[in-house]
Amino acid sequence: MALPKKILVVSLPRTGTTTLCRELLDLNYRVAHTAYSQASCEAATVIADTPAYADFNELNQVWSPDLWLYLHRPLPRWLVSIRFLIEQLAAQPRNRLPPLFWRCWQRVFGEFNRAISDQQLEHIYFRHQDWVRQSAEINQQQLLSVTLIDSSTNLTIDWKADLMNVDSLPAEDNNSETPISTKLADLLQHHSSENIYPITSLYCLNQGRVTAWAGIKHANKVASQLRGPRGRQYYPYALTDT
């Protein structure tokens, strides 16, 4: 099976999207980790983070991806990471980020709240996960669920800590190391949204920071606010009910 031509990374921020996007650059995908303009979306073959995690249903209609890719991250680790992002956002002027960032944040997380509890964040994580799964089924969209493993440390994943509504990894893939550069097409042949497949990565980005993508230099990287025929305007689509 050939690699998909267009991918929408529909998982939440701080799930490993930057690391995944760095891997996909090397597979010759044109990657927009955040796409704040229509031109950025049109130039990319992969869109991750904002607006993909919030507007996947709408983007599915205008962008026609071949695959939705959902990154799982063990919940305790995600809670620490998303809270770090929240603190970083709270420390800077709101207008430093485009309105689309805040609109997508509000759609999934609600009004920005620095004091949001872990219980609320956990509820958001699983509510979003269910929304992705249900939407993929309604749209008859191919959905591949993976988790990233740092190959440099051979970090093992605590599956029980993830508290996911899934049985386990497929027996043949359990404890295996699956480089995305050689195994993505293979995974697509037997994928199930009810299984989580491990993919090892040579990169482990954004640990203790939120701006690693900005420092990446690569010919396949798509600017987040690329200017096109409509300037830096975004799609004018209306949001569907969530």
Backbone as CSV, one residue per row, in Angstrom:
resi,resn,N_x,N_y,N_z,CA_x,CA_y,CA_z,C_x,C_y,C_z
1,MET,0.843,-1.196,0.000,0.000,0.000,0.000,0.877,1.244,0.000
2,ALA,0.536,2.188,-0.847,1.300,3.437,-0.919,1.015,4.306,0.296
3,LEU,1.955,5.182,0.595,1.734,6.137,1.673,0.589,7.072,1.308
4,PRO,-0.170,7.538,2.296,-1.253,8.487,2.003,-0.691,9.785,1.445
5,LYS,-1.475,10.429,0.585,-1.013,11.669,-0.028,-1.244,12.873,0.873
6,LYS,-2.334,12.828,1.649,-2.643,13.932,2.565,-3.029,13.369,3.923
7,ILE,-2.493,13.976,4.973,-2.732,13.511,6.341,-3.192,14.681,7.209
8,LEU,-4.205,14.425,8.009,-4.661,15.381,9.010,-4.346,14.788,10.380
9,VAL,-3.502,15.465,11.146,-3.137,14.989,12.486,-4.137,15.599,13.463
10,VAL,-5.062,14.772,13.945,-6.247,15.280,14.644,-6.138,15.229,16.161
11,SER,-4.995,14.815,16.696,-4.845,14.735,18.148,-4.583,16.109,18.753
12,LEU,-4.738,16.185,20.060,-4.601,17.446,20.781,-3.160,17.955,20.793
13,PRO,-2.990,19.242,21.048,-1.641,19.758,21.283,-0.961,19.026,22.438
14,ARG,0.349,18.930,22.384,1.193,18.319,23.408,1.056,16.796,23.446
15,THR,0.703,16.203,22.314,0.654,14.746,22.213,1.813,14.182,21.411
16,GLY,2.716,15.043,20.960,3.845,14.611,20.152,3.737,15.047,18.708
17,THR,2.901,16.049,18.446,2.676,16.473,17.062,3.936,17.055,16.418
18,THR,4.732,17.779,17.173,5.954,18.354,16.605,6.933,17.261,16.196
19,THR,7.113,16.264,17.049,7.997,15.140,16.728,7.491,14.391,15.497
20,LEU,6.193,14.121,15.454,5.626,13.430,14.297,5.826,14.239,13.020
21,CYS,5.573,15.536,13.097,5.731,16.388,11.918,7.171,16.402,11.434
22,ARG,8.110,16.378,12.355,9.522,16.333,11.954,9.821,15.035,11.209
23,GLU,9.255,13.931,11.649,9.426,12.663,10.953,8.816,12.724,9.551
24,LEU,7.650,13.329,9.429,6.955,13.362,8.146,7.661,14.265,7.139
25,LEU,8.367,15.265,7.620,9.183,16.075,6.711,10.176,15.201,5.956
26,ASP,10.767,14.247,6.663,11.758,13.368,6.053,11.136,12.364,5.091
27,LEU,9.808,12.188,5.167,9.110,11.312,4.223,8.606,12.095,3.022
28,ASN,9.098,13.326,2.893,8.788,14.188,1.750,7.363,14.722,1.756
29,TYR,6.766,14.814,2.949,5.493,15.508,3.083,5.743,16.996,3.285
30,ARG,4.873,17.802,2.720,4.873,19.240,2.979,4.040,19.465,4.236
31,VAL,4.684,19.889,5.319,4.055,19.850,6.633,3.820,21.247,7.187
32,ALA,2.588,21.481,7.631,2.240,22.704,8.361,1.886,22.316,9.791
33,HIS,2.806,22.549,10.702,2.494,22.366,12.124,1.935,23.698,12.611
34,THR,0.644,23.773,12.616,-0.209,24.966,12.693,-0.313,25.580,11.292
35,ALA,-1.527,25.842,10.890,-1.802,26.459,9.587,-2.868,27.521,9.807
36,TYR,-2.436,28.765,9.877,-3.337,29.859,10.220,-3.925,30.571,9.006
37,SER,-3.530,30.155,7.801,-4.084,30.758,6.589,-4.535,29.660,5.636
38,GLN,-5.452,30.005,4.748,-5.896,29.050,3.742,-4.726,28.634,2.861
39,ALA,-3.854,29.582,2.550,-2.697,29.275,1.713,-1.794,28.235,2.370
40,SER,-1.634,28.313,3.692,-0.832,27.311,4.401,-1.448,25.931,4.267
41,CYS,-2.761,25.862,4.423,-3.448,24.576,4.276,-3.296,24.030,2.865
42,GLU,-3.445,24.895,1.878,-3.384,24.446,0.490,-1.976,24.001,0.103
43,ALA,-0.971,24.613,0.686,0.413,24.262,0.345,0.877,22.985,1.033
44,ALA,0.191,22.584,2.093,0.623,21.455,2.903,0.024,20.141,2.414
45,THR,0.713,19.064,2.728,0.140,17.728,2.578,-0.093,17.088,3.942
46,VAL,0.383,17.739,5.000,0.085,17.347,6.379,-0.249,18.623,7.159
47,ILE,-1.347,18.584,7.897,-1.692,19.677,8.807,-1.828,19.089,10.202
48,ALA,-1.180,19.716,11.180,-1.243,19.255,12.559,-1.514,20.420,13.492
49,ASP,-1.883,20.072,14.725,-2.136,21.064,15.768,-3.262,21.993,15.316
50,THR,-3.120,23.296,15.521,-4.159,24.239,15.106,-4.114,24.415,13.592
51,PRO,-5.249,24.262,12.896,-6.623,24.035,13.367,-7.069,22.576,13.329
52,ALA,-6.146,21.631,13.040,-6.562,20.262,12.753,-7.267,19.600,13.931
53,TYR,-6.800,19.858,15.165,-7.372,19.153,16.306,-8.785,19.620,16.637
54,ALA,-9.157,20.801,16.165,-10.483,21.347,16.467,-11.421,21.316,15.274
55,ASP,-10.904,21.512,14.072,-11.733,21.670,12.868,-11.593,20.503,11.904
56,PHE,-11.331,19.302,12.422,-11.086,18.172,11.512,-12.307,17.852,10.652
57,ASN,-13.509,18.031,11.181,-14.701,17.766,10.373,-14.821,18.739,9.210
58,GLU,-14.610,20.017,9.490,-14.710,21.028,8.441,-13.578,20.883,7.423
59,LEU,-12.358,20.659,7.929,-11.221,20.484,7.025,-11.380,19.235,6.162
60,ASN,-12.042,18.234,6.689,-12.270,17.023,5.920,-13.088,17.290,4.660
61,GLN,-13.967,18.289,4.735,-14.810,18.622,3.592,-14.069,19.463,2.551
62,VAL,-13.211,20.367,3.005,-12.564,21.286,2.060,-11.175,20.814,1.624
63,TRP,-10.587,19.890,2.362,-9.183,19.529,2.142,-8.995,18.088,1.676
64,SER,-10.001,17.233,1.922,-10.016,15.837,1.451,-8.761,15.050,1.830
65,PRO,-8.436,14.909,3.112,-7.278,14.098,3.491,-7.533,12.616,3.242
66,ASP,-6.452,11.877,2.999,-6.555,10.426,2.842,-6.599,9.721,4.194
67,LEU,-6.068,10.382,5.210,-5.907,9.725,6.505,-6.027,10.738,7.631
68,TRP,-6.711,10.319,8.708,-6.613,11.024,9.982,-5.635,10.237,10.839
69,LEU,-4.690,10.930,11.433,-3.706,10.295,12.293,-3.856,10.866,13.700
70,TYR,-4.099,9.974,14.659,-4.339,10.385,16.047,-3.199,9.892,16.923
71,LEU,-2.567,10.816,17.619,-1.466,10.500,18.525,-1.981,10.356,19.956
72,HIS,-1.737,9.198,20.527,-2.042,8.977,21.939,-0.817,9.349,22.773
73,ARG,-1.072,9.876,23.953,0.010,10.102,24.898,-0.495,9.707,26.274
74,PRO,0.293,8.982,27.064,-0.177,8.613,28.400,-0.676,9.840,29.149
75,LEU,-1.843,9.703,29.730,-2.531,10.849,30.313,-1.692,11.621,31.344
76,PRO,-1.006,10.958,32.275,-0.215,11.741,33.238,0.823,12.633,32.566
77,ARG,1.444,12.114,31.510,2.459,12.912,30.808,1.810,14.045,30.036
78,TRP,0.655,13.772,29.441,-0.028,14.829,28.694,-0.471,15.947,29.628
79,LEU,-0.959,15.600,30.812,-1.411,16.620,31.759,-0.262,17.559,32.140
80,VAL,0.916,17.000,32.391,2.071,17.840,32.718,2.411,18.741,31.540
81,SER,2.386,18.189,30.331,2.793,18.941,29.146,1.779,20.019,28.778
82,ILE,0.489,19.698,28.838,-0.518,20.694,28.463,-0.565,21.807,29.510
83,ARG,-0.293,21.468,30.757,-0.265,22.525,31.777,0.935,23.449,31.560
84,PHE,2.039,22.884,31.094,3.190,23.714,30.753,2.816,24.686,29.637
85,LEU,2.099,24.193,28.615,1.649,25.072,27.536,0.725,26.159,28.057
86,ILE,-0.181,25.798,28.930,-1.118,26.777,29.501,-0.360,27.885,30.227
87,GLU,0.664,27.507,30.977,1.461,28.516,31.689,2.193,29.417,30.704
88,GLN,2.693,28.846,29.628,3.371,29.652,28.614,2.402,30.622,27.942
89,LEU,1.196,30.172,27.675,0.189,31.038,27.052,-0.228,32.160,27.986
90,ALA,-0.338,31.832,29.257,-0.768,32.841,30.238,0.274,33.933,30.426
91,ALA,1.520,33.631,30.110,2.613,34.573,30.356,2.860,35.535,29.202
92,GLN,2.087,35.408,28.116,2.319,36.274,26.968,1.035,37.000,26.572
93,PRO,1.156,38.115,25.851,-0.040,38.846,25.417,-0.907,37.963,24.529
94,ARG,-2.204,38.069,24.686,-3.127,37.224,23.932,-3.000,37.450,22.427
95,ASN,-2.706,38.696,22.035,-2.649,38.995,20.602,-1.348,38.525,19.940
96,ARG,-0.513,37.843,20.680,0.723,37.316,20.091,0.422,36.147,19.153
97,LEU,-0.718,35.486,19.385,-1.125,34.376,18.538,-2.353,34.769,17.733
98,PRO,-2.529,34.209,16.532,-3.653,34.577,15.676,-5.001,34.235,16.319
99,PRO,-6.052,34.953,15.938,-7.390,34.652,16.467,-7.808,33.203,16.244
100,LEU,-7.353,32.575,15.140,-7.713,31.193,14.873,-7.210,30.269,15.974
101,PHE,-6.039,30.562,16.521,-5.522,29.738,17.626,-6.502,29.745,18.782
102,TRP,-6.949,30.938,19.159,-7.824,31.053,20.322,-9.216,30.508,20.041
103,ARG,-9.684,30.661,18.801,-10.994,30.107,18.460,-10.978,28.583,18.560
104,CYS,-9.901,27.956,18.065,-9.793,26.507,18.152,-9.617,26.047,19.603
105,TRP,-8.819,26.783,20.346,-8.639,26.456,21.773,-9.984,26.487,22.486
106,GLN,-10.752,27.534,22.273,-12.040,27.663,22.945,-12.997,26.553,22.529
107,ARG,-12.948,26.155,21.281,-13.852,25.111,20.803,-13.639,23.801,21.549
108,VAL,-12.408,23.492,21.894,-12.098,22.225,22.540,-11.930,22.365,24.053
109,PHE,-11.211,23.402,24.483,-10.883,23.553,25.904,-11.819,24.500,26.645
110,GLY,-12.624,25.270,25.925,-13.421,26.307,26.560,-12.613,27.585,26.700
111,GLU,-13.186,28.561,27.356,-12.479,29.821,27.585,-11.146,29.556,28.280
112,PHE,-10.112,30.272,27.845,-8.792,30.052,28.422,-8.833,30.276,29.930
113,ASN,-8.351,29.294,30.670,-8.407,29.334,32.122,-7.111,28.760,32.676
114,ARG,-6.286,29.627,33.182,-4.991,29.192,33.712,-5.158,28.233,34.893
115,ALA,-6.271,28.349,35.607,-6.485,27.546,36.808,-7.286,26.277,36.528
116,ILE,-7.424,25.886,35.298,-8.186,24.689,34.967,-7.622,23.479,35.706
117,SER,-8.485,22.618,36.209,-8.045,21.492,37.031,-7.630,20.302,36.166
118,ASP,-6.868,19.394,36.766,-6.493,18.172,36.057,-7.725,17.358,35.693
119,GLN,-8.723,17.357,36.568,-9.951,16.625,36.290,-10.653,17.177,35.053
120,GLN,-10.694,18.490,34.927,-11.303,19.102,33.749,-10.506,18.777,32.487
121,LEU,-9.184,18.839,32.583,-8.346,18.532,31.437,-8.498,17.068,31.014
122,GLU,-8.578,16.182,31.985,-8.784,14.763,31.678,-10.105,14.560,30.938
123,HIS,-11.141,15.235,31.404,-12.446,15.143,30.735,-12.343,15.638,29.290
124,ILE,-11.630,16.734,29.081,-11.460,17.289,27.733,-10.711,16.302,26.848
125,TYR,-9.673,15.674,27.394,-8.868,14.723,26.619,-9.735,13.590,26.077
126,PHE,-10.525,12.970,26.946,-11.323,11.824,26.528,-12.545,12.241,25.716
127,ARG,-13.101,13.395,26.019,-14.212,13.898,25.203,-13.751,14.137,23.769
128,HIS,-12.564,14.722,23.636,-12.009,14.973,22.309,-11.712,13.662,21.593
129,GLN,-11.152,12.701,22.304,-10.854,11.401,21.718,-12.124,10.741,21.177
130,ASP,-13.192,10.786,21.946,-14.463,10.217,21.500,-15.000,10.962,20.284
131,TRP,-14.854,12.264,20.289,-15.316,13.089,19.173,-14.590,12.705,17.878
132,VAL,-13.278,12.495,17.981,-12.502,12.091,16.811,-12.985,10.745,16.285
133,ARG,-13.131,9.785,17.175,-13.535,8.443,16.758,-14.928,8.449,16.120
134,GLN,-15.855,9.137,16.758,-17.215,9.184,16.221,-17.248,9.898,14.872
135,SER,-16.476,10.966,14.761,-16.447,11.724,13.508,-15.829,10.911,12.384
136,ALA,-14.770,10.170,12.703,-14.145,9.326,11.692,-15.129,8.281,11.175
137,GLU,-15.910,7.728,12.072,-16.902,6.728,11.670,-17.992,7.362,10.806
138,ILE,-18.483,8.512,11.212,-19.530,9.195,10.444,-19.032,9.575,9.057
139,ASN,-17.794,10.076,8.993,-17.213,10.512,7.722,-16.632,9.366,6.900
140,GLN,-16.658,8.152,7.480,-16.022,6.999,6.837,-14.572,7.324,6.472
141,GLN,-13.916,7.954,7.427,-12.549,8.412,7.241,-11.570,7.423,7.860
142,GLN,-10.523,7.090,7.142,-9.503,6.206,7.674,-8.806,6.885,8.841
143,LEU,-8.733,6.171,9.968,-8.149,6.713,11.197,-7.086,5.746,11.690
144,LEU,-5.882,6.245,11.885,-4.776,5.455,12.400,-4.343,6.036,13.734
145,SER,-4.316,5.201,14.764,-3.938,5.639,16.107,-2.553,5.114,16.439
146,VAL,-1.656,6.015,16.813,-0.284,5.621,17.128,0.173,6.330,18.396
147,THR,1.260,5.863,18.933,1.956,6.559,20.004,3.433,6.588,19.647
148,LEU,4.137,7.593,20.062,5.542,7.761,19.722,6.434,7.247,20.836
149,ILE,7.499,6.586,20.448,8.498,6.085,21.386,9.835,6.685,21.013
150,ASP,10.545,7.201,21.975,11.854,7.811,21.744,12.888,6.706,21.557
151,SER,13.383,6.525,20.335,14.320,5.440,20.048,15.674,5.656,20.710
152,SER,15.999,6.892,21.052,17.311,7.162,21.651,17.395,6.675,23.088
153,THR,16.232,6.576,23.750,16.212,6.130,25.145,15.493,4.800,25.306
154,ASN,14.867,4.315,24.208,14.050,3.104,24.282,12.991,3.221,25.374
155,LEU,12.421,4.399,25.470,11.413,4.667,26.490,10.207,3.763,26.274
156,THR,9.849,3.021,27.299,8.680,2.164,27.194,7.438,2.935,27.594
157,ILE,6.313,2.536,27.037,5.057,3.231,27.286,4.257,2.485,28.338
158,ASP,3.780,3.200,29.319,2.909,2.618,30.334,1.484,2.665,29.818
159,TRP,1.048,1.579,29.205,-0.269,1.594,28.559,-1.385,1.781,29.567
160,LYS,-1.255,1.220,30.758,-2.320,1.367,31.751,-2.482,2.818,32.170
161,ALA,-1.374,3.562,32.167,-1.448,4.974,32.556,-2.241,5.788,31.561
162,ASP,-2.372,5.253,30.337,-3.080,5.992,29.305,-4.583,5.956,29.502
163,LEU,-5.082,4.932,30.212,-6.501,4.819,30.521,-7.381,4.881,29.277
164,MET,-6.861,4.328,28.168,-7.597,4.405,26.921,-8.665,3.327,26.854
165,ASN,-9.691,3.579,26.067,-10.778,2.660,25.844,-10.413,1.668,24.758
166,VAL,-9.248,1.079,24.844,-8.806,0.126,23.833,-8.323,-1.123,24.540
167,ASP,-8.293,-2.228,23.814,-7.892,-3.492,24.431,-6.395,-3.520,24.696
168,SER,-5.605,-3.422,23.626,-4.150,-3.476,23.754,-3.561,-3.259,22.386
169,LEU,-2.246,-3.286,22.336,-1.591,-3.313,21.035,-1.858,-4.661,20.382
170,PRO,-1.870,-4.713,19.051,-1.949,-6.009,18.385,-0.777,-6.874,18.819
171,ALA,-1.024,-8.168,18.963,0.002,-9.057,19.512,1.286,-9.011,18.708
172,GLU,1.179,-8.938,17.380,2.380,-8.974,16.563,3.189,-7.692,16.658
173,ASP,2.576,-6.608,17.140,3.291,-5.342,17.224,3.737,-5.020,18.643
174,ASN,3.257,-5.789,19.619,3.583,-5.498,21.001,5.094,-5.597,21.220
175,ASN,5.652,-4.580,21.864,7.086,-4.500,22.161,7.949,-4.348,20.914
176,SER,7.350,-4.061,19.780,8.149,-3.883,18.567,8.511,-2.424,18.392
177,GLU,9.587,-2.194,17.683,9.989,-0.839,17.340,9.669,-0.629,15.869
178,THR,8.855,0.365,15.579,8.340,0.549,14.229,8.727,1.916,13.707
179,PRO,9.817,2.037,12.961,10.187,3.345,12.414,9.127,3.838,11.440
180,ILE,8.720,5.080,11.605,7.680,5.621,10.732,8.135,5.651,9.284
181,SER,9.424,5.780,9.052,9.933,5.882,7.688,9.763,4.595,6.892
182,THR,9.620,3.458,7.576,9.498,2.189,6.864,8.191,1.464,7.122
183,LYS,7.433,1.869,8.150,6.296,1.069,8.565,4.931,1.739,8.448
184,LEU,4.866,3.010,8.102,3.566,3.677,8.057,2.637,2.996,7.056
185,ALA,3.122,2.713,5.866,2.285,2.063,4.861,1.840,0.683,5.331
186,ASP,2.736,-0.032,6.001,2.398,-1.359,6.504,1.301,-1.282,7.560
187,LEU,1.391,-0.298,8.436,0.375,-0.130,9.467,-0.995,0.121,8.854
188,LEU,-1.017,0.879,7.764,-2.290,1.223,7.139,-2.994,-0.003,6.567
189,GLN,-2.259,-1.066,6.316,-2.872,-2.270,5.752,-3.688,-3.032,6.778
190,HIS,-3.370,-2.880,8.062,-4.104,-3.647,9.069,-4.532,-2.768,10.250
191,HIS,-4.646,-1.482,10.002,-4.923,-0.557,11.088,-6.315,-0.761,11.662
192,SER,-6.471,-0.329,12.865,-7.791,-0.217,13.496,-7.734,0.941,14.452
193,SER,-8.774,1.753,14.467,-8.794,2.890,15.395,-8.904,2.416,16.835
194,GLU,-9.193,1.116,17.031,-9.292,0.569,18.380,-7.952,0.051,18.888
195,ASN,-6.928,0.099,18.072,-5.592,-0.307,18.485,-4.645,0.885,18.412
196,ILE,-3.653,0.878,19.283,-2.640,1.927,19.285,-1.323,1.294,18.857
197,TYR,-0.730,1.824,17.797,0.501,1.262,17.267,1.695,2.127,17.668
198,PRO,2.789,1.500,18.155,3.972,2.279,18.540,4.838,2.603,17.332
199,ILE,5.294,3.818,17.264,6.225,4.231,16.221,7.430,4.878,16.890
200,THR,8.596,4.354,16.605,9.801,4.931,17.185,10.205,6.177,16.410
201,SER,10.795,7.116,17.105,11.220,8.359,16.480,12.662,8.676,16.831
202,LEU,13.397,9.165,15.837,14.762,9.629,16.081,14.758,10.980,16.777
203,TYR,13.601,11.660,16.718,13.477,12.993,17.291,12.627,12.920,18.559
204,CYS,12.889,13.785,19.459,12.049,13.898,20.654,11.995,15.394,20.983
205,LEU,11.078,16.084,20.328,11.084,17.541,20.329,10.091,18.132,21.323
206,ASN,10.321,19.386,21.644,9.431,20.193,22.488,9.361,19.732,23.932
207,GLN,10.348,18.982,24.398,10.375,18.652,25.810,10.827,19.893,26.583
208,GLY,9.964,20.385,27.434,10.285,21.565,28.225,10.244,22.853,27.442
209,ARG,9.624,22.842,26.251,9.487,24.048,25.455,8.269,23.896,24.551
210,VAL,7.887,24.985,23.870,6.716,24.931,22.994,7.026,25.461,21.596
211,THR,8.280,25.769,21.324,8.619,26.452,20.068,9.637,25.697,19.221
212,ALA,9.788,24.391,19.432,10.806,23.644,18.690,10.577,23.704,17.184
213,TRP,9.336,23.736,16.740,9.040,23.757,15.309,9.635,24.989,14.638
214,ALA,9.618,26.105,15.335,10.131,27.346,14.754,11.606,27.234,14.390
215,GLY,12.344,26.407,15.098,13.776,26.293,14.845,14.149,25.260,13.796
216,ILE,13.175,24.535,13.280,13.463,23.495,12.294,13.633,24.116,10.911
217,LYS,14.701,23.790,10.241,14.946,24.238,8.874,14.797,23.037,7.943
218,HIS,13.835,23.097,7.038,13.606,21.974,6.129,12.845,22.484,4.916
219,ALA,13.207,21.989,3.754,12.580,22.455,2.514,11.095,22.131,2.452
220,ASN,10.643,21.113,3.177,9.235,20.712,3.137,8.383,21.385,4.206
221,LYS,8.972,22.245,4.983,8.228,22.930,6.039,7.385,24.057,5.446
222,VAL,6.098,24.100,5.815,5.173,25.119,5.315,4.947,26.166,6.406
223,ALA,5.085,27.428,6.051,4.892,28.513,7.004,3.456,28.537,7.514
224,SER,3.297,28.826,8.789,1.970,28.813,9.405,1.053,29.912,8.889
225,GLN,1.626,31.038,8.472,0.826,32.163,7.986,1.246,32.520,6.559
226,LEU,1.288,31.515,5.735,1.663,31.703,4.337,0.648,32.618,3.635
227,ARG,1.150,33.510,2.817,0.282,34.424,2.066,-0.057,33.807,0.716
228,GLY,-1.339,33.898,0.328,-1.803,33.371,-0.946,-2.704,34.363,-1.654
229,PRO,-3.540,33.892,-2.594,-4.449,34.791,-3.317,-5.384,35.572,-2.406
230,ARG,-5.737,34.984,-1.269,-6.605,35.667,-0.299,-5.793,36.265,0.845
231,GLY,-4.531,36.521,0.582,-3.660,37.042,1.630,-3.437,35.971,2.686
232,ARG,-3.548,36.366,3.937,-3.393,35.411,5.030,-4.742,35.039,5.643
233,GLN,-5.803,35.242,4.877,-7.123,34.874,5.383,-7.263,33.361,5.462
234,TYR,-8.142,32.947,6.363,-8.397,31.525,6.552,-9.687,31.145,5.831
235,TYR,-9.972,29.847,5.750,-11.209,29.389,5.122,-12.432,30.048,5.782
236,PRO,-13.442,30.385,5.000,-14.637,31.017,5.576,-15.718,30.012,5.977
237,TYR,-15.344,28.751,6.209,-16.381,27.759,6.499,-17.071,28.033,7.839
238,ALA,-18.338,27.576,7.895,-19.100,27.652,9.135,-18.817,26.388,9.942
239,LEU,-18.764,26.506,11.272,-18.488,25.367,12.118,-19.721,24.493,12.253
240,THR,-19.505,23.181,12.208,-20.600,22.257,12.435,-20.748,22.027,13.933
241,ASP,-21.857,21.434,14.321,-22.075,21.141,15.740,-21.068,20.108,16.200
242,THR,-20.623,20.246,17.433,-19.689,19.279,18.018,-20.426,18.322,18.910
